[in-house]
Amino acid sequence: MNKIIHGVVIVFLFVASAQAKDSEVSAIKDSFNRYSQAVMAYNGTEAAKYISQNTLATYDRYRRLALSGSKEQIRKEPLSDQINILSVRHKISQKELQAMNGAGLFAYIIDHQWTKKGAVQVQSLGKIKMEDGKVMAPILVEGKDYGLRMTFLNEDGGWKVDLPALTEIATQGLKWAAWKQGVSEEQFVEAAMVKILEKNLGDGLWKPVM
């Protein structure tokens, strides 16, 4: 399950599109290659240089909710985010979380290999489209488009990977999995966390740590 949620470290091979300038495609490709290489090397601090401010803000929200979010607050989050937040809550100490920010949490997850190399897949991007200062491109699996889109934002003079853009499609997949198993979304999250943590915390799963 962690392999699904932390699929943020997938390595993509770019297919340039005539809809984007060669120089821009080259810059996007270079930024993402640096990001993916850092992830593959489990260098979280370096990888964090190539993710968007939106991504950093999302990871800081995970951190804050992991520390003090109630069950009701966490359950309002997208399904994939619920699993991320609970993973952070129960796999990182309170002291460490309090000392972090969004970038620190992201780096910790990469450094501690929450996504193993065996889960990293080499895929390809379809035609790159540039709209309103951001880039979107379909992620192709064996040449087929399943509706997943990777987004890049132009920030601070460089192109950054915007990981929260993947949340909706990830949540849709988890909702489908819950439906397929015939369980509620809450039951699905709790079962997923038993697998991730390798133990059943019962009601303690949802209890804030501070």
N, C-alpha and C positions, 0 to 999 in steps of 0.2 A: 504493500500500500504506500509506504514511503517513497517507493520508486515512482509511483504515479504522481504523488503530490509534489515531489521535488524533482519533477522532470524539467525543472528550470535550467538544468545543466546540459541539455541535449546539444550536441554539436551539429551545426547545419553547414551544408555546402551550398554556396550561392550560385544561382543561375541568373545572370544579368538580364535585365529587361530593357527593351528599347524605350520604355516609358520613363526611365530615369537616366540622368546624365552619367556618362562613364566615370567622371571624377567623383560623383556622389556615391555611386555604387561601390567604387573602390574604397572610399572612406568608410562606408557602412561595413563592407566586408572586412576591412582591416580592424575596425573596432570590435566587431563580433569575434573575429579570429583571436584577438588578444584576450577577450573575455573567456572564450571557450578553452583556450590554452591554459589560462589561470585556473579555471574550474577543474580541468583534467589533472592539473598539478596540485590540486587541493590548496591553492593559495587564495584564500577568501579575501584578504585585504586588496590584492591586485584585481581580482574579479569585480569587486565592489566599485572600482573606478569606472567600469563600463556599463553600469546599470543606472536607470533613470531616477530622478528625484521622487517620482511617483512610486517606484519600487522601494526606495529607502523609506518613504513615509508608510508604505504598507507593512514593511517589516517592523517599523517602530510601533505600529498599531498592534501587530501580533504580540510584541513584547509587553505592551501596556495591558492588553487583555489577558495575556498569560499570567501576569502578576495579580491583577485585581478584578478581572472580568467575572461577572456572575454567570451562572448557567444561562439565564435569560438573555444576557448580552451576547454571549458567544453564539447561542442558537440563532441569533438574528443575522449572523455572518453567512456568506456563501458556504456551501457544504465543504468545499476543499479548504477554505480558510479555517473552518472549525477544527479540522484535523491538524492543520498547521499550528494553530494556536495551542491546542491541547498537547501536541508534541513538544512544543517549546516549553510549556508549563512543567511538564513532567520529565524532561530530559536535560534541563539546564537548571542549576541552582538559583534560588531567589537572589542570593548575593551577586552572582554573575549577571543575572538579568537586570538588576537595578543599576549596575555599572555600565550597561550597554546603551547604544542608540540603535537606530535601524541598520546602519552600516555595520556596526559591531555584531549584531545578530546574524545578518547575512553572511559575514565573514566566518562566524563561528560555525554555521551550518555547513559551509563549504570545507573549512579546515577539519571538521570532525567527520567528514565523509558520510554525511547522512544519505547521500546518493552515491552508490558504489559505481565503480567504472563499468561493471557488467550491465548497469542499467542505462548507460550512456549509449545513445543510438545515433548513427550517422544517417541523416536524411538530407533532403534537398529543398530549396525554396523555389517557388514558381516565379512568375513575373512580379517584379518589385514595382509597387505603385506609390507615388509620393503625393500626399494630400495634406494641406494645412500644417505644414511643418513636421509631419511625421511620415514614416514609411510603414507600409503594410505589405506583407507577402504571404501567400499560402504555403504551408508546410506540406510537402509532398511525401507520401509514404509509398515507396516502390513506384513512384511516378503518378500516384493517384492523390487527388485532393479530397480530403475528408472534412473540410470546413475549418480546420485549425489555422489560425492566422498569427504570425509573429509581428510585433509592432516595435518600431524603433523611433526614438524622439531625438531631435536635434537640440542639445543642451550644452551650454558652456563651450561652444565651439566644436562640439564633437557629437557623433551619433551614439545613443545609449539604448541598451536593450530595456524594453518596458515589460517586465514579467507579469504584472497584474492583468495585462490584457488577455492572458491565458486563463484567468480564473473562471470566466463564464463557461468556456468549453469544458474545463476540468470538472466543474460542478455538474454540468449536464451529464457527463459520463458517470459520475458518482451517483447521481439521482437515478440514472438508468440501472446501474448495478444494484441499488437498493430495491428498486421495483422488481428487478429480475429475481432477487432473492426473497421477495415477499416480506420485507421488513420495513419499518418506518425509518425515516432519515436519522432520527435520534438513535435507534437501535443499530443502524449501519455504522454511525460514527463510533459508538461505544465498542462494537465488534472490531472495527478497524484499529482502535486504540489498544485493544487487548493484544492484537498481533504486533503492533509497533512496539509496545512496551514489554511484551512477553509476560504480562501479568494483568489481572483484573483488579482495578482499583475501586470498583463499585461506585458509590455516590461520591467518593473522594476524587474521581476523575474531574468533576465539574467544580470542585471547591477551590476558590481563590487561594493563592499562597500568601497573600498579605491583605 
